[in-house]
């Protein structure tokens, strides 16, 4: 875990790929547990109890990237309001299989299957379906038969809604499945999901100042670009 910023109201961290944000498995390493341990080390008086930690948003376990957590309820409420009003800007980098357009906006309706932990595109008006919106820009196209039968595209994705597996499902639905996505692109030669939440912009809950944090995607496939 890489701590990018901390003050009395918020924590901004870089979540490594492969670590869940939160898990119910006893003894398993997750971001919430790691951050609570970090905060516990700062407590001078044990009688003060366990420090507050508010989870504002999630990233899928295979996804690396920037996350913000709240250190008090007031900060949590402010940041959650930004999420609800689509004011928090989330930008991703991904490697997809296929030749991506120069730029494209996608609007779909997604239905989550909790038992299978998957989501799928469905017609508008389907019971339980939620609108999902994103746009992307193609940054570079790479042709390497050793990596994939199709060209690979490095894309920058702007996420406007936060649906379950949204990027993975929408990009696959557009004919551009993510490299290494075993759930929605099982034929991929990639062994790890090529998706990074590389930039996050939000207003500080106390000062109102706009803050932007970023990280560099890791993994062999990103290094090819």
N, C-alpha and C positions, 0 to 999 in steps of 0.2 A: 504494500500500500504506500502510495506517495502522497504526502500531505502538501497541498498546494497553497493553502491559506487558512488562517484561523484567527478569529477575534472572539469577543464575548458573546456574539450572536450566531455566528455560522462557522461551519467547517467545510472546506472545499477539498476534495480528494480525487485522486486518479485511481479508479478501480481496475485491478488487473484482470485480464481475461481468465475465465475459469473459476473465479471466486463468486459465489452468490451474494446478492445484496443482503439477504436474510434467509435463514434456514431453521427448521425445527429439529434438525438432527443434533443430538447431544454430542458435544465435542468437535463439531464441524466448524471450520473456519469460515466466517462470513464478514461482510463489511460492517454490519451493525455491531457484532461482537468485538471486532478489532477496534472500532471507534469508541465503544463503551470502555474497553480496557484502557485506551489512550486517555479518555476523560477521567477515569478513576485514578490514574496516576497523578492528576493535578489536584485532587481533593486533599486538602490539608487536615481537615477535621472529619474523621469517619462518621461522626454523628450527623453530618450534613446529608448523608445518604448518597444514592447513586445519581450522578449528574443526568440531566435531561438530554435526550437525543431524539430529534424529530426527523423521520425519514420522509423526504419530500417527493421523490420520484424513484423509479427503478431502472435498472438495466438488466437485460437477460444475462444469465450466468456466463455464456461464452463471450460476451461483449466487454471490451476494454473501454474505459473512458472517464470523463469528468462528471462528478456528482457533487451536489450541495446538500448538506444536512443542517438542521437548525439546533441551536444549543438552548433554546427556551421556547415556550409556547407562543409568545407574541411573534417571534421570528418565524416559527413554523406556520402560523396563520397567514402572515404576510406572503411568504413564499408559496404557500399552497394556493393563495388567491391569484398569484401571478400565473401559476400552472392552469388554474381553472379558466382564466381569461385569455389563455394562449399568449401571454406576454413574455414568458420565459423562452428564449431562443435556443433551440437545440440543433446543432449541426454535426453531421456524421460524415465519415469517409468510409467507403466500401469498395470492394473489388467484386464486380459482377461478371457473369459469363454471358458473352454476347457483345455486339457493338452497340453501345448506348447512343441515343440521340444527343445532339449538342446540349439541349436542355428540354425538360418535359415536366409538366405538372400532372399528378395522379390523384384522382378522387375515387374511392371505392367504398364499399360497405362490407365490414368484416364481422364474422360471427365466431365467437370463441367456443371451443369444446374443452371444458375444464377437465374432463376425464382423460382425454388424450393429450392435454396441454398443447393444443394446436389452435390455429385460427384459419379461416378460409374466406375467400371472396364470395359474396352472395348478392342477389338482386336487391335493389333499394326497396325498402318496405318489409323485408324479411324480419319476422319477429325476433327481437333480441340483437339484431345487427346494429353496429355503430358506424357512423361516417368516419373515414380515415383519409387524411390529406397530407401530401408531401410534394416536394418538387426536387429535381436533381439537375446537376450540370455535369457533363462529362469532362474530365480533366485530361485524360490520356487513354489511348487504346494500345494494348500490347498483344502481339501474336506470338505464341510459344506453344507448339504442339505438345511439348513435354509436360506442360502444365494443364492444358485443356484443349479439347477439340475445337472449341469456339474461341474467337478473340476474347481477351479479358479487358474490361473497362474499369478505370478508376473513376469513381463518381463522388461528388460532394452532394449530400442530401440534407435538405432543410425540412425538419419535421414540424408539422403544424398541429397535429393531434397525437395523443399518446396511447395508441391501442396495443393490445397484446400481439407481440411479434409483428408489428405493423410493417416495418421496413422489409422484413424478410418475406412476408406474404405479398405485399404490393409489388415489390420488384420482381418476384417470381411470377406474379400474375401478368406483369408487363413483358414477360419473356426474357428477363434479366435476373435469373436467380443468383443469390450470393455465393461466391466461391467458398467452398468448405462448409456449406450449410447442410448438414446431414439430415435435418428434419424436412426441409422443403426442396432440397436439391441433392438427393441421395447418390446420384451418379457422379457428383463432383469428385475430382481427384484431390481436392484440398482436404487437409486433415483438421484444420481449425477454421472457425467462422471469421471471414475477413470483414469485420465491421467494428468501427471505433467511433465512440461519441467524443469527437476530438475537440469540440468547442461548445461552451455554455455561457450564455449572457443573461444576466438578471439584474434587478434592482436590489441593492442592499436593503434588508428589511428595516434597518434603523435609520440609515442616512439617506436612503433614496437614490444613492449614487449608482450609476450603471457600472457593472463589473463584468469583465470577460476573462475566462480562463480556458486554456487549451492544453492539449498534450499531443505527443507524437505517436502515431500508431506503430505498434511493434508487430513482429511476425515476418516470416520470410517473404510472403507474397507481396506485402506492402513495399518491401525493399526492392522488388523487381521494377517498381515504377520510379 
